[in-house]
Structures are given as structure tokens and as C-alpha cells.
Amino acid sequence: MIAMKEDDVVDIVDPDTNEVVNHCCGPTAQGACPGAGPDGIVLCAGCRVDARGAGPEYWNLWVPPRSQHCPRAWNLDRVGY
């Protein structure tokens, strides 16, 4: 398992194995995902994110498949978390 401890690093976690499969640093200043594909789907789509530096509401947060929005840019109250 890969683990990074910096506050601004987000671990991307496989929802089946709970292993860290990738990392990102969250959204750009404009709220976009710097790792999104050409279709706009974010790097963490279909996985869970563990953004320890963002507060407990972002720990083990599931990102829907085909999501085009960075979860660190979400207003969690508005999306129902």
C-alpha cells in the first residue's frame, strides 16, 4: 500500500480492496481536476478518496463513476453528505 501524509495530498482508494491506487493534490484554483481525462471524468471516479487534510467529511468519500467534478471542490451539504 502506498501512503502519503502531506495535508494537500489525496489518496485514491480502491473501493473493493481498500488499497491506495493513486494520489492527487485536489482541484486547480478553478475547481477542475488536473488528472481528468479528455472526457472530463476525474481520476478518482468510481473510487473512494481519503483527503485527510480536508477534514473528516472527506475521509473515505465515495466518488461516483463517470463523475466530472473533483470531490474536494464539492459542497458536501449541497450534495447530501
C-alpha positions as CSV (number, residue, x, y, z in Angstrom):
1,M,0.0,0.0,0.0
2,I,1.2,3.5,-0.9
3,A,0.7,6.1,1.7
4,M,1.4,9.8,1.6
5,K,1.0,12.0,4.6
6,E,1.1,15.6,3.2
7,D,-2.0,17.5,4.1
8,D,-2.7,18.5,0.5
9,V,-2.3,15.0,-1.0
10,V,-5.5,13.0,-1.6
11,D,-5.2,9.2,-1.5
12,I,-7.4,7.4,-4.1
13,V,-8.6,4.1,-2.7
14,D,-9.9,1.0,-4.5
15,P,-13.4,0.5,-3.1
16,D,-13.1,-3.3,-3.2
17,T,-9.6,-3.8,-1.7
18,N,-9.2,-0.6,0.3
19,E,-5.7,-0.2,-1.2
20,V,-4.3,3.2,-2.2
21,V,-4.2,3.0,-6.0
22,N,-3.2,6.6,-6.9
23,H,-2.8,10.1,-5.4
24,C,-3.8,13.6,-6.4
25,C,-3.4,17.1,-5.0
26,G,-7.0,18.1,-5.3
27,P,-8.6,20.6,-7.7
28,T,-7.0,23.5,-9.5
29,A,-7.8,27.1,-8.4
30,Q,-10.7,26.9,-10.9
31,G,-12.1,23.7,-9.2
32,A,-11.1,21.4,-12.1
33,C,-9.5,18.0,-11.8
34,P,-5.9,18.2,-13.1
35,G,-6.0,14.4,-13.7
36,A,-9.3,14.3,-15.6
37,G,-9.4,12.5,-18.9
38,P,-10.3,14.1,-22.3
39,D,-14.0,13.2,-21.5
40,G,-13.8,15.2,-18.2
41,I,-14.0,12.2,-15.9
42,V,-12.0,12.8,-12.8
43,L,-9.1,10.5,-11.9
44,C,-10.8,9.2,-8.8
45,A,-14.2,8.4,-10.4
46,G,-15.6,5.1,-9.1
47,C,-13.2,5.0,-6.1
48,R,-13.1,6.4,-2.6
49,V,-10.9,9.3,-1.7
50,D,-9.1,9.9,1.6
51,A,-8.3,13.6,1.9
52,R,-7.1,13.8,5.5
53,G,-6.1,17.5,5.1
54,A,-9.7,18.4,4.1
55,G,-11.5,17.3,7.3
56,P,-13.3,14.1,8.3
57,E,-16.2,14.6,5.9
58,Y,-13.6,13.9,3.1
59,W,-12.2,10.7,4.7
60,N,-13.4,7.6,2.8
61,L,-15.6,9.7,0.5
62,W,-17.0,7.7,-2.5
63,V,-16.8,9.4,-5.9
64,P,-19.5,8.2,-8.4
65,P,-18.4,6.5,-11.6
66,R,-18.1,8.9,-14.5
67,S,-18.0,11.9,-12.2
68,Q,-16.7,15.1,-13.8
69,H,-16.3,17.1,-10.6
70,C,-13.4,17.0,-8.1
71,P,-14.8,15.9,-4.7
72,R,-12.5,18.4,-2.9
73,A,-14.5,21.1,-4.7
74,W,-17.9,19.7,-3.7
75,N,-20.1,21.5,-1.3
76,L,-20.9,18.3,0.7
77,D,-24.0,19.8,2.4
78,R,-25.4,20.6,-1.0
79,V,-24.8,17.1,-2.4
80,G,-26.2,15.4,0.6
81,Y,-23.2,14.1,2.6
